[in-house]
């Protein structure tokens, strides 16, 4: 009977645990699906940042070229 109560208590304890996509915060309770979603989100964020960086670099090249044309 004691084992049944212990198992029941463990089930109740673990059923309230939330899974996470970040194994650093989830410990043993992490979800592969949530991890993939988190990875996809990080890739989208990186792509956006790289795109913004390229746009700003192009604007800088254009401004430099214009400045050189105005001086020359």
N, CA, C, O and CB atoms as a CASP TS submission, in Angstrom:
PFRMAT TS
TARGET T0000
AUTHOR 0000-0000-0000
METHOD Language model
MODEL 1
PARENT N/A
ATOM      1  N   UNK     1       0.831  -1.199   0.000  1.00  0.00           N
ATOM      2  CA  UNK     1       0.000   0.000   0.000  1.00  0.00           C
ATOM      3  C   UNK     1       0.866   1.250   0.000  1.00  0.00           C
ATOM      4  O   UNK     1       0.535   2.254  -0.630  1.00  0.00           O
ATOM      5  CB  UNK     1      -0.941   0.006   1.211  1.00  0.00           C
ATOM      6  N   UNK     2       1.951   1.173   0.698  1.00  0.00           N
ATOM      7  CA  UNK     2       2.839   2.326   0.783  1.00  0.00           C
ATOM      8  C   UNK     2       3.442   2.653  -0.580  1.00  0.00           C
ATOM      9  O   UNK     2       3.632   3.819  -0.925  1.00  0.00           O
ATOM     10  CB  UNK     2       3.948   2.070   1.805  1.00  0.00           C
ATOM     11  N   UNK     3       3.738   1.608  -1.346  1.00  0.00           N
ATOM     12  CA  UNK     3       4.299   1.809  -2.680  1.00  0.00           C
ATOM     13  C   UNK     3       3.282   2.490  -3.602  1.00  0.00           C
ATOM     14  O   UNK     3       3.635   3.345  -4.414  1.00  0.00           O
ATOM     15  CB  UNK     3       4.746   0.462  -3.281  1.00  0.00           C
ATOM     16  N   UNK     4       2.045   2.102  -3.464  1.00  0.00           N
ATOM     17  CA  UNK     4       0.990   2.705  -4.285  1.00  0.00           C
ATOM     18  C   UNK     4       0.873   4.197  -3.966  1.00  0.00           C
ATOM     19  O   UNK     4       0.743   5.016  -4.875  1.00  0.00           O
ATOM     20  CB  UNK     4      -0.371   1.989  -4.047  1.00  0.00           C
ATOM     21  N   UNK     5       0.917   4.546  -2.703  1.00  0.00           N
ATOM     22  CA  UNK     5       0.839   5.954  -2.303  1.00  0.00           C
ATOM     23  C   UNK     5       2.043   6.734  -2.815  1.00  0.00           C
ATOM     24  O   UNK     5       1.911   7.884  -3.232  1.00  0.00           O
ATOM     25  CB  UNK     5       0.745   6.076  -0.776  1.00  0.00           C
ATOM     26  N   UNK     6       3.214   6.110  -2.782  1.00  0.00           N
ATOM     27  CA  UNK     6       4.427   6.759  -3.271  1.00  0.00           C
ATOM     28  C   UNK     6       4.365   6.984  -4.782  1.00  0.00           C
ATOM     29  O   UNK     6       4.718   8.056  -5.272  1.00  0.00           O
ATOM     30  CB  UNK     6       5.656   5.921  -2.913  1.00  0.00           C
ATOM     31  N   UNK     7       3.919   5.975  -5.506  1.00  0.00           N
ATOM     32  CA  UNK     7       3.790   6.097  -6.960  1.00  0.00           C
ATOM     33  C   UNK     7       2.749   7.150  -7.304  1.00  0.00           C
ATOM     34  O   UNK     7       2.970   7.976  -8.190  1.00  0.00           O
ATOM     35  CB  UNK     7       3.412   4.741  -7.596  1.00  0.00           C
ATOM     36  N   UNK     8       1.618   7.130  -6.611  1.00  0.00           N
ATOM     37  CA  UNK     8       0.575   8.119  -6.851  1.00  0.00           C
ATOM     38  C   UNK     8       1.092   9.531  -6.577  1.00  0.00           C
ATOM     39  O   UNK     8       0.792  10.454  -7.335  1.00  0.00           O
ATOM     40  CB  UNK     8      -0.652   7.823  -5.979  1.00  0.00           C
ATOM     41  N   UNK     9       1.856   9.708  -5.516  1.00  0.00           N
ATOM     42  CA  UNK     9       2.427  11.017  -5.198  1.00  0.00           C
ATOM     43  C   UNK     9       3.401  11.473  -6.282  1.00  0.00           C
ATOM     44  O   UNK     9       3.415  12.644  -6.663  1.00  0.00           O
ATOM     45  CB  UNK     9       3.136  10.973  -3.840  1.00  0.00           C
ATOM     46  N   UNK    10       4.206  10.545  -6.771  1.00  0.00           N
ATOM     47  CA  UNK    10       5.161  10.882  -7.829  1.00  0.00           C
ATOM     48  C   UNK    10       4.431  11.295  -9.100  1.00  0.00           C
ATOM     49  O   UNK    10       4.828  12.256  -9.758  1.00  0.00           O
ATOM     50  CB  UNK    10       6.093   9.692  -8.117  1.00  0.00           C
ATOM     51  N   UNK    11       3.379  10.584  -9.446  1.00  0.00           N
ATOM     52  CA  UNK    11       2.593  10.923 -10.639  1.00  0.00           C
ATOM     53  C   UNK    11       2.005  12.327 -10.505  1.00  0.00           C
ATOM     54  O   UNK    11       2.058  13.119 -11.446  1.00  0.00           O
ATOM     55  CB  UNK    11       1.462   9.887 -10.864  1.00  0.00           C
ATOM     56  N   UNK    12       1.452  12.627  -9.349  1.00  0.00           N
ATOM     57  CA  UNK    12       0.890  13.963  -9.129  1.00  0.00           C
ATOM     58  C   UNK    12       1.971  15.037  -9.211  1.00  0.00           C
ATOM     59  O   UNK    12       1.747  16.104  -9.782  1.00  0.00           O
ATOM     60  CB  UNK    12       0.188  14.029  -7.766  1.00  0.00           C
ATOM     61  N   UNK    13       3.119  14.763  -8.653  1.00  0.00           N
ATOM     62  CA  UNK    13       4.213  15.721  -8.658  1.00  0.00           C
ATOM     63  C   UNK    13       4.687  16.003 -10.078  1.00  0.00           C
ATOM     64  O   UNK    13       4.839  17.161 -10.467  1.00  0.00           O
ATOM     65  CB  UNK    13       5.371  15.209  -7.809  1.00  0.00           C
ATOM     66  N   UNK    14       4.919  14.949 -10.850  1.00  0.00           N
ATOM     67  CA  UNK    14       5.458  15.123 -12.200  1.00  0.00           C
ATOM     68  C   UNK    14       4.425  15.600 -13.205  1.00  0.00           C
ATOM     69  O   UNK    14       4.792  16.192 -14.219  1.00  0.00           O
ATOM     70  CB  UNK    14       6.051  13.835 -12.678  1.00  0.00           C
ATOM     71  N   UNK    15       3.161  15.364 -12.960  1.00  0.00           N
ATOM     72  CA  UNK    15       2.137  15.797 -13.914  1.00  0.00           C
ATOM     73  C   UNK    15       1.985  17.315 -13.912  1.00  0.00           C
ATOM     74  O   UNK    15       1.469  17.880 -14.877  1.00  0.00           O
ATOM     75  CB  UNK    15       0.792  15.135 -13.589  1.00  0.00           C
ATOM     76  N   UNK    16       2.416  17.974 -12.865  1.00  0.00           N
ATOM     77  CA  UNK    16       2.324  19.427 -12.797  1.00  0.00           C
ATOM     78  C   UNK    16       3.528  20.132 -13.380  1.00  0.00           C
ATOM     79  O   UNK    16       3.561  21.362 -13.422  1.00  0.00           O
ATOM     80  CB  UNK    16       2.142  19.855 -11.385  1.00  0.00           C
ATOM     81  N   UNK    17       4.523  19.376 -13.835  1.00  0.00           N
ATOM     82  CA  UNK    17       5.743  19.978 -14.368  1.00  0.00           C
ATOM     83  C   UNK    17       5.543  20.361 -15.826  1.00  0.00           C
ATOM     84  O   UNK    17       4.986  19.596 -16.614  1.00  0.00           O
ATOM     85  CB  UNK    17       6.937  19.014 -14.225  1.00  0.00           C
ATOM     86  N   UNK    18       5.997  21.530 -16.164  1.00  0.00           N
ATOM     87  CA  UNK    18       5.882  22.026 -17.528  1.00  0.00           C
ATOM     88  C   UNK    18       7.149  21.656 -18.296  1.00  0.00           C
ATOM     89  O   UNK    18       8.256  21.707 -17.759  1.00  0.00           O
ATOM     90  CB  UNK    18       5.648  23.567 -17.546  1.00  0.00           C
ATOM     91  N   UNK    19       6.964  21.284 -19.558  1.00  0.00           N
ATOM     92  CA  UNK    19       8.129  21.002 -20.389  1.00  0.00           C
ATOM     93  C   UNK    19       8.592  22.294 -21.043  1.00  0.00           C
ATOM     94  O   UNK    19       7.840  23.263 -21.152  1.00  0.00           O
ATOM     95  CB  UNK    19       7.806  19.923 -21.461  1.00  0.00           C
ATOM     96  N   UNK    20       9.832  22.286 -21.470  1.00  0.00           N
ATOM     97  CA  UNK    20      10.408  23.465 -22.096  1.00  0.00           C
ATOM     98  C   UNK    20      11.252  23.027 -23.276  1.00  0.00           C
ATOM     99  O   UNK    20      11.669  21.871 -23.348  1.00  0.00           O
ATOM    100  CB  UNK    20      11.250  24.284 -21.088  1.00  0.00           C
ATOM    101  N   UNK    21      11.504  23.928 -24.188  1.00  0.00           N
ATOM    102  CA  UNK    21      12.372  23.652 -25.316  1.00  0.00           C
ATOM    103  C   UNK    21      13.814  23.991 -25.032  1.00  0.00           C
ATOM    104  O   UNK    21      14.683  23.797 -25.883  1.00  0.00           O
ATOM    105  CB  UNK    21      11.909  24.404 -26.513  1.00  0.00           C
ATOM    106  N   UNK    22      14.075  24.493 -23.847  1.00  0.00           N
ATOM    107  CA  UNK    22      15.435  24.876 -23.470  1.00  0.00           C
ATOM    108  C   UNK    22      15.938  23.917 -22.401  1.00  0.00           C
ATOM    109  O   UNK    22      15.510  23.996 -21.250  1.00  0.00           O
ATOM    110  CB  UNK    22      15.486  26.348 -22.963  1.00  0.00           C
ATOM    111  N   UNK    23      16.850  23.004 -22.770  1.00  0.00           N
ATOM    112  CA  UNK    23      17.316  22.036 -21.788  1.00  0.00           C
ATOM    113  C   UNK    23      18.062  22.667 -20.616  1.00  0.00           C
ATOM    114  O   UNK    23      18.224  22.024 -19.579  1.00  0.00           O
ATOM    115  CB  UNK    23      18.200  21.036 -22.457  1.00  0.00           C
ATOM    116  N   UNK    24      18.515  23.895 -20.756  1.00  0.00           N
ATOM    117  CA  UNK    24      19.196  24.583 -19.658  1.00  0.00           C
ATOM    118  C   UNK    24      18.207  24.967 -18.564  1.00  0.00           C
ATOM    119  O   UNK    24      18.581  25.083 -17.397  1.00  0.00           O
ATOM    120  CB  UNK    24      19.925  25.834 -20.174  1.00  0.00           C
ATOM    121  N   UNK    25      16.930  25.166 -18.945  1.00  0.00           N
ATOM    122  CA  UNK    25      15.918  25.556 -17.967  1.00  0.00           C
ATOM    123  C   UNK    25      14.952  24.432 -17.645  1.00  0.00           C
ATOM    124  O   UNK    25      14.222  24.504 -16.656  1.00  0.00           O
ATOM    125  CB  UNK    25      15.151  26.746 -18.469  1.00  0.00           C
ATOM    126  N   UNK    26      14.940  23.395 -18.467  1.00  0.00           N
ATOM    127  CA  UNK    26      13.949  22.343 -18.279  1.00  0.00           C
ATOM    128  C   UNK    26      14.438  21.136 -17.510  1.00  0.00           C
ATOM    129  O   UNK    26      13.644  20.296 -17.087  1.00  0.00           O
ATOM    130  CB  UNK    26      13.461  21.901 -19.585  1.00  0.00           C
ATOM    131  N   UNK    27      15.734  21.050 -17.330  1.00  0.00           N
ATOM    132  CA  UNK    27      16.247  19.874 -16.640  1.00  0.00           C
ATOM    133  C   UNK    27      15.866  18.619 -17.393  1.00  0.00           C
ATOM    134  O   UNK    27      16.122  18.505 -18.591  1.00  0.00           O
ATOM    135  CB  UNK    27      15.724  19.814 -15.207  1.00  0.00           C
ATOM    136  N   UNK    28      15.257  17.678 -16.697  1.00  0.00           N
ATOM    137  CA  UNK    28      14.853  16.440 -17.358  1.00  0.00           C
ATOM    138  C   UNK    28      13.508  16.576 -18.065  1.00  0.00           C
ATOM    139  O   UNK    28      13.097  15.671 -18.792  1.00  0.00           O
ATOM    140  CB  UNK    28      14.787  15.311 -16.348  1.00  0.00           C
ATOM    141  N   UNK    29      12.830  17.684 -17.861  1.00  0.00           N
ATOM    142  CA  UNK    29      11.513  17.901 -18.458  1.00  0.00           C
ATOM    143  C   UNK    29      11.620  18.841 -19.644  1.00  0.00           C
ATOM    144  O   UNK    29      11.168  19.984 -19.574  1.00  0.00           O
ATOM    145  CB  UNK    29      10.529  18.463 -17.420  1.00  0.00           C
ATOM    146  N   UNK    30      12.213  18.371 -20.729  1.00  0.00           N
ATOM    147  CA  UNK    30      12.273  19.189 -21.922  1.00  0.00           C
ATOM    148  C   UNK    30      11.628  18.431 -23.055  1.00  0.00           C
ATOM    149  O   UNK    30      11.615  17.201 -23.076  1.00  0.00           O
ATOM    150  CB  UNK    30      13.722  19.577 -22.268  1.00  0.00           C
ATOM    151  N   UNK    31      11.097  19.180 -23.992  1.00  0.00           N
ATOM    152  CA  UNK    31      10.340  18.616 -25.094  1.00  0.00           C
ATOM    153  C   UNK    31      11.119  18.822 -26.391  1.00  0.00           C
ATOM    154  O   UNK    31      11.560  19.931 -26.693  1.00  0.00           O
ATOM    155  CB  UNK    31       8.931  19.257 -25.184  1.00  0.00           C
ATOM    156  N   UNK    32      11.281  17.749 -27.147  1.00  0.00           N
ATOM    157  CA  UNK    32      11.987  17.861 -28.426  1.00  0.00           C
ATOM    158  C   UNK    32      11.232  18.779 -29.390  1.00  0.00           C
ATOM    159  O   UNK    32      11.849  19.544 -30.131  1.00  0.00           O
ATOM    160  CB  UNK    32      12.175  16.469 -29.059  1.00  0.00           C
ATOM    161  N   UNK    33       9.901  18.704 -29.381  1.00  0.00           N
ATOM    162  CA  UNK    33       9.105  19.590 -30.249  1.00  0.00           C
ATOM    163  C   UNK    33       9.299  21.046 -29.865  1.00  0.00           C
ATOM    164  O   UNK    33       9.470  21.902 -30.734  1.00  0.00           O
ATOM    165  CB  UNK    33       7.614  19.226 -30.173  1.00  0.00           C
ATOM    166  N   UNK    34       9.274  21.332 -28.577  1.00  0.00           N
ATOM    167  CA  UNK    34       9.479  22.712 -28.131  1.00  0.00           C
ATOM    168  C   UNK    34      10.901  23.168 -28.417  1.00  0.00           C
ATOM    169  O   UNK    34      11.131  24.337 -28.728  1.00  0.00           O
ATOM    170  CB  UNK    34       9.175  22.845 -26.635  1.00  0.00           C
ATOM    171  N   UNK    35      11.854  22.250 -28.313  1.00  0.00           N
ATOM    172  CA  UNK    35      13.242  22.594 -28.634  1.00  0.00           C
ATOM    173  C   UNK    35      13.368  22.949 -30.106  1.00  0.00           C
ATOM    174  O   UNK    35      14.075  23.894 -30.454  1.00  0.00           O
ATOM    175  CB  UNK    35      14.192  21.431 -28.282  1.00  0.00           C
ATOM    176  N   UNK    36      12.687  22.200 -30.984  1.00  0.00           N
ATOM    177  CA  UNK    36      12.728  22.492 -32.419  1.00  0.00           C
ATOM    178  C   UNK    36      12.069  23.839 -32.706  1.00  0.00           C
ATOM    179  O   UNK    36      12.569  24.608 -33.528  1.00  0.00           O
ATOM    180  CB  UNK    36      12.029  21.372 -33.222  1.00  0.00           C
ATOM    181  N   UNK    37      10.958  24.131 -32.042  1.00  0.00           N
ATOM    182  CA  UNK    37      10.292  25.425 -32.216  1.00  0.00           C
ATOM    183  C   UNK    37      11.214  26.553 -31.773  1.00  0.00           C
ATOM    184  O   UNK    37      11.298  27.590 -32.432  1.00  0.00           O
ATOM    185  CB  UNK    37       8.967  25.471 -31.421  1.00  0.00           C
ATOM    186  N   UNK    38      11.899  26.349 -30.665  1.00  0.00           N
ATOM    187  CA  UNK    38      12.830  27.365 -30.147  1.00  0.00           C
ATOM    188  C   UNK    38      13.980  27.574 -31.132  1.00  0.00           C
ATOM    189  O   UNK    38      14.386  28.708 -31.386  1.00  0.00           O
ATOM    190  CB  UNK    38      13.382  26.949 -28.753  1.00  0.00           C
ATOM    191  N   UNK    39      14.501  26.480 -31.683  1.00  0.00           N
ATOM    192  CA  UNK    39      15.581  26.566 -32.660  1.00  0.00           C
ATOM    193  C   UNK    39      15.121  27.290 -33.924  1.00  0.00           C
ATOM    194  O   UNK    39      15.846  28.128 -34.459  1.00  0.00           O
ATOM    195  CB  UNK    39      16.094  25.166 -33.011  1.00  0.00           C
ATOM    196  N   UNK    40      13.926  26.972 -34.398  1.00  0.00           N
ATOM    197  CA  UNK    40      13.375  27.658 -35.579  1.00  0.00           C
ATOM    198  C   UNK    40      13.234  29.154 -35.329  1.00  0.00           C
ATOM    199  O   UNK    40      13.545  29.969 -36.198  1.00  0.00           O
ATOM    200  CB  UNK    40      12.009  27.062 -35.963  1.00  0.00           C
ATOM    201  N   UNK    41      12.760  29.512 -34.129  1.00  0.00           N
ATOM    202  CA  UNK    41      12.599  30.925 -33.790  1.00  0.00           C
ATOM    203  C   UNK    41      13.955  31.625 -33.760  1.00  0.00           C
ATOM    204  O   UNK    41      14.080  32.752 -34.241  1.00  0.00           O
ATOM    205  CB  UNK    41      11.888  31.077 -32.430  1.00  0.00           C
ATOM    206  N   UNK    42      14.968  30.969 -33.200  1.00  0.00           N
ATOM    207  CA  UNK    42      16.313  31.552 -33.147  1.00  0.00           C
ATOM    208  C   UNK    42      16.889  31.721 -34.555  1.00  0.00           C
ATOM    209  O   UNK    42      17.567  32.711 -34.829  1.00  0.00           O
ATOM    210  CB  UNK    42      17.250  30.670 -32.293  1.00  0.00           C
ATOM    211  N   UNK    43      16.623  30.763 -35.450  1.00  0.00           N
ATOM    212  CA  UNK    43      17.092  30.881 -36.834  1.00  0.00           C
ATOM    213  C   UNK    43      16.418  32.042 -37.551  1.00  0.00           C
ATOM    214  O   UNK    43      17.066  32.788 -38.286  1.00  0.00           O
ATOM    215  CB  UNK    43      16.836  29.580 -37.597  1.00  0.00           C
ATOM    216  N   UNK    44      15.109  32.192 -37.333  1.00  0.00           N
ATOM    217  CA  UNK    44      14.399  33.328 -37.944  1.00  0.00           C
ATOM    218  C   UNK    44      14.959  34.653 -37.441  1.00  0.00           C
ATOM    219  O   UNK    44      15.133  35.594 -38.215  1.00  0.00           O
ATOM    220  CB  UNK    44      12.889  33.248 -37.646  1.00  0.00           C
ATOM    221  N   UNK    45      15.237  34.724 -36.153  1.00  0.00           N
ATOM    222  CA  UNK    45      15.806  35.935 -35.561  1.00  0.00           C
ATOM    223  C   UNK    45      17.186  36.228 -36.153  1.00  0.00           C
ATOM    224  O   UNK    45      17.497  37.376 -36.469  1.00  0.00           O
ATOM    225  CB  UNK    45      15.902  35.793 -34.028  1.00  0.00           C
ATOM    226  N   UNK    46      18.008  35.196 -36.301  1.00  0.00           N
ATOM    227  CA  UNK    46      19.332  35.361 -36.888  1.00  0.00           C
ATOM    228  C   UNK    46      19.228  35.828 -38.342  1.00  0.00           C
ATOM    229  O   UNK    46      19.965  36.721 -38.759  1.00  0.00           O
ATOM    230  CB  UNK    46      20.120  34.046 -36.805  1.00  0.00           C
ATOM    231  N   UNK    47      18.327  35.236 -39.107  1.00  0.00           N
ATOM    232  CA  UNK    47      18.137  35.657 -40.505  1.00  0.00           C
ATOM    233  C   UNK    47      17.716  37.114 -40.595  1.00  0.00           C
ATOM    234  O   UNK    47      18.187  37.850 -41.462  1.00  0.00           O
ATOM    235  CB  UNK    47      17.090  34.775 -41.193  1.00  0.00           C
ATOM    236  N   UNK    48      16.828  37.530 -39.698  1.00  0.00           N
ATOM    237  CA  UNK    48      16.379  38.926 -39.693  1.00  0.00           C
ATOM    238  C   UNK    48      17.549  39.859 -39.385  1.00  0.00           C
ATOM    239  O   UNK    48      17.717  40.888 -40.040  1.00  0.00           O
ATOM    240  CB  UNK    48      15.245  39.130 -38.660  1.00  0.00           C
ATOM    241  N   UNK    49      18.351  39.499 -38.394  1.00  0.00           N
ATOM    242  CA  UNK    49      19.492  40.331 -38.012  1.00  0.00           C
ATOM    243  C   UNK    49      20.509  40.405 -39.154  1.00  0.00           C
ATOM    244  O   UNK    49      21.042  41.474 -39.452  1.00  0.00           O
ATOM    245  CB  UNK    49      20.161  39.778 -36.732  1.00  0.00           C
ATOM    246  N   UNK    50      20.770  39.266 -39.785  1.00  0.00           N
ATOM    247  CA  UNK    50      21.714  39.261 -40.907  1.00  0.00           C
ATOM    248  C   UNK    50      21.197  40.103 -42.067  1.00  0.00           C
ATOM    249  O   UNK    50      21.970  40.805 -42.720  1.00  0.00           O
ATOM    250  CB  UNK    50      21.977  37.826 -41.378  1.00  0.00           C
ATOM    251  N   UNK    51      19.908  40.036 -42.323  1.00  0.00           N
ATOM    252  CA  UNK    51      19.301  40.841 -43.379  1.00  0.00           C
ATOM    253  C   UNK    51      19.405  42.333 -43.058  1.00  0.00           C
ATOM    254  O   UNK    51      19.751  43.138 -43.923  1.00  0.00           O
ATOM    255  CB  UNK    51      17.831  40.441 -43.577  1.00  0.00           C
ATOM    256  N   UNK    52      19.105  42.692 -41.820  1.00  0.00           N
ATOM    257  CA  UNK    52      19.217  44.090 -41.395  1.00  0.00           C
ATOM    258  C   UNK    52      20.658  44.581 -41.505  1.00  0.00           C
ATOM    259  O   UNK    52      20.904  45.713 -41.922  1.00  0.00           O
ATOM    260  CB  UNK    52      18.714  44.256 -39.953  1.00  0.00           C
ATOM    261  N   UNK    53      21.605  43.727 -41.129  1.00  0.00           N
ATOM    262  CA  UNK    53      23.020  44.091 -41.197  1.00  0.00           C
ATOM    263  C   UNK    53      23.435  44.343 -42.642  1.00  0.00           C
ATOM    264  O   UNK    53      24.112  45.329 -42.936  1.00  0.00           O
ATOM    265  CB  UNK    53      23.895  42.988 -40.574  1.00  0.00           C
ATOM    266  N   UNK    54      23.030  43.452 -43.539  1.00  0.00           N
ATOM    267  CA  UNK    54      23.365  43.617 -44.954  1.00  0.00           C
ATOM    268  C   UNK    54      22.763  44.905 -45.517  1.00  0.00           C
ATOM    269  O   UNK    54      23.411  45.613 -46.286  1.00  0.00           O
ATOM    270  CB  UNK    54      22.872  42.407 -45.763  1.00  0.00           C
ATOM    271  N   UNK    55      21.516  45.206 -45.129  1.00  0.00           N
ATOM    272  CA  UNK    55      20.860  46.429 -45.602  1.00  0.00           C
ATOM    273  C   UNK    55      21.626  47.666 -45.138  1.00  0.00           C
ATOM    274  O   UNK    55      21.855  48.581 -45.928  1.00  0.00           O
ATOM    275  CB  UNK    55      19.401  46.490 -45.102  1.00  0.00           C
ATOM    276  N   UNK    56      22.023  47.702 -43.872  1.00  0.00           N
ATOM    277  CA  UNK    56      22.753  48.847 -43.325  1.00  0.00           C
ATOM    278  C   UNK    56      24.131  48.975 -43.991  1.00  0.00           C
ATOM    279  O   UNK    56      24.580  50.080 -44.296  1.00  0.00           O
ATOM    280  CB  UNK    56      22.908  48.706 -41.789  1.00  0.00           C
ATOM    281  N   UNK    57      24.791  47.839 -44.211  1.00  0.00           N
ATOM    282  CA  UNK    57      26.092  47.883 -44.880  1.00  0.00           C
ATOM    283  C   UNK    57      25.963  48.422 -46.296  1.00  0.00           C
ATOM    284  O   UNK    57      26.819  49.180 -46.753  1.00  0.00           O
ATOM    285  CB  UNK    57      26.727  46.495 -44.907  1.00  0.00           C
ATOM    286  N   UNK    58      24.900  48.035 -46.994  1.00  0.00           N
ATOM    287  CA  UNK    58      24.672  48.553 -48.350  1.00  0.00           C
ATOM    288  C   UNK    58      24.393  50.058 -48.313  1.00  0.00           C
ATOM    289  O   UNK    58      24.904  50.803 -49.149  1.00  0.00           O
ATOM    290  CB  UNK    58      23.493  47.809 -49.023  1.00  0.00           C
ATOM    291  N   UNK    59      23.595  50.501 -47.358  1.00  0.00           N
ATOM    292  CA  UNK    59      23.334  51.935 -47.210  1.00  0.00           C
ATOM    293  C   UNK    59      24.638  52.691 -46.962  1.00  0.00           C
ATOM    294  O   UNK    59      24.848  53.766 -47.523  1.00  0.00           O
ATOM    295  CB  UNK    59      22.340  52.190 -46.055  1.00  0.00           C
ATOM    296  N   UNK    60      25.509  52.137 -46.129  1.00  0.00           N
ATOM    297  CA  UNK    60      26.806  52.775 -45.854  1.00  0.00           C
ATOM    298  C   UNK    60      27.661  52.857 -47.114  1.00  0.00           C
ATOM    299  O   UNK    60      28.290  53.883 -47.371  1.00  0.00           O
ATOM    300  CB  UNK    60      27.563  52.004 -44.760  1.00  0.00           C
ATOM    301  N   UNK    61      27.687  51.773 -47.909  1.00  0.00           N
ATOM    302  CA  UNK    61      28.449  51.806 -49.163  1.00  0.00           C
ATOM    303  C   UNK    61      27.895  52.860 -50.108  1.00  0.00           C
ATOM    304  O   UNK    61      28.650  53.596 -50.743  1.00  0.00           O
ATOM    305  CB  UNK    61      28.430  50.429 -49.843  1.00  0.00           C
ATOM    306  N   UNK    62      26.567  52.930 -50.197  1.00  0.00           N
ATOM    307  CA  UNK    62      25.933  53.925 -51.073  1.00  0.00           C
ATOM    308  C   UNK    62      26.254  55.343 -50.620  1.00  0.00           C
ATOM    309  O   UNK    62      26.557  56.202 -51.448  1.00  0.00           O
ATOM    310  CB  UNK    62      24.412  53.721 -51.106  1.00  0.00           C
ATOM    311  N   UNK    63      26.194  55.597 -49.319  1.00  0.00           N
ATOM    312  CA  UNK    63      26.504  56.937 -48.799  1.00  0.00           C
ATOM    313  C   UNK    63      27.972  57.301 -49.025  1.00  0.00           C
ATOM    314  O   UNK    63      28.295  58.443 -49.352  1.00  0.00           O
ATOM    315  CB  UNK    63      26.173  57.014 -47.302  1.00  0.00           C
ATOM    316  N   UNK    64      28.849  56.322 -48.847  1.00  0.00           N
ATOM    317  CA  UNK    64      30.273  56.576 -49.073  1.00  0.00           C
ATOM    318  C   UNK    64      30.513  56.904 -50.543  1.00  0.00           C
ATOM    319  O   UNK    64      31.239  57.847 -50.860  1.00  0.00           O
ATOM    320  CB  UNK    64      31.127  55.354 -48.644  1.00  0.00           C
ATOM    321  N   UNK    65      29.909  56.136 -51.433  1.00  0.00           N
ATOM    322  CA  UNK    65      30.046  56.378 -52.868  1.00  0.00           C
ATOM    323  C   UNK    65      29.514  57.774 -53.237  1.00  0.00           C
ATOM    324  O   UNK    65      30.137  58.505 -54.007  1.00  0.00           O
ATOM    325  CB  UNK    65      29.296  55.287 -53.670  1.00  0.00           C
ATOM    326  N   UNK    66      28.364  58.122 -52.676  1.00  0.00           N
ATOM    327  CA  UNK    66      27.773  59.438 -52.952  1.00  0.00           C
ATOM    328  C   UNK    66      28.677  60.549 -52.437  1.00  0.00           C
ATOM    329  O   UNK    66      28.865  61.560 -53.115  1.00  0.00           O
ATOM    330  CB  UNK    66      26.375  59.552 -52.311  1.00  0.00           C
ATOM    331  N   UNK    67      29.240  60.372 -51.242  1.00  0.00           N
ATOM    332  CA  UNK    67      30.128  61.358 -50.669  1.00  0.00           C
ATOM    333  C   UNK    67      31.380  61.530 -51.529  1.00  0.00           C
ATOM    334  O   UNK    67      31.838  62.652 -51.743  1.00  0.00           O
ATOM    335  CB  UNK    67      30.508  60.963 -49.247  1.00  0.00           C
ATOM    336  N   UNK    68      31.928  60.432 -52.018  1.00  0.00           N
ATOM    337  CA  UNK    68      33.104  60.495 -52.884  1.00  0.00           C
ATOM    338  C   UNK    68      32.785  61.176 -54.207  1.00  0.00           C
ATOM    339  O   UNK    68      33.606  61.928 -54.733  1.00  0.00           O
ATOM    340  CB  UNK    68      33.651  59.094 -53.139  1.00  0.00           C
ATOM    341  N   UNK    69      31.596  60.915 -54.750  1.00  0.00           N
ATOM    342  CA  UNK    69      31.188  61.555 -56.002  1.00  0.00           C
ATOM    343  C   UNK    69      31.001  63.063 -55.815  1.00  0.00           C
ATOM    344  O   UNK    69      31.358  63.853 -56.689  1.00  0.00           O
ATOM    345  CB  UNK    69      29.888  60.923 -56.526  1.00  0.00           C
ATOM    346  N   UNK    70      30.434  63.453 -54.659  1.00  0.00           N
ATOM    347  CA  UNK    70      30.229  64.870 -54.388  1.00  0.00           C
ATOM    348  C   UNK    70      31.554  65.621 -54.206  1.00  0.00           C
ATOM    349  O   UNK    70      31.656  66.801 -54.544  1.00  0.00           O
ATOM    350  CB  UNK    70      29.365  65.038 -53.150  1.00  0.00           C
ATOM    351  N   UNK    71      32.563  64.931 -53.672  1.00  0.00           N
ATOM    352  CA  UNK    71      33.859  65.572 -53.443  1.00  0.00           C
ATOM    353  C   UNK    71      34.719  65.574 -54.709  1.00  0.00           C
ATOM    354  O   UNK    71      35.571  66.447 -54.878  1.00  0.00           O
ATOM    355  CB  UNK    71      34.603  64.865 -52.308  1.00  0.00           C
ATOM    356  N   UNK    72      34.506  64.627 -55.573  1.00  0.00           N
ATOM    357  CA  UNK    72      35.370  64.481 -56.735  1.00  0.00           C
ATOM    358  C   UNK    72      34.800  65.076 -57.926  1.00  0.00           C
ATOM    359  O   UNK    72      35.414  65.033 -58.992  1.00  0.00           O
ATOM    360  CB  UNK    72      35.666  63.090 -57.002  1.00  0.00           C
TER
END
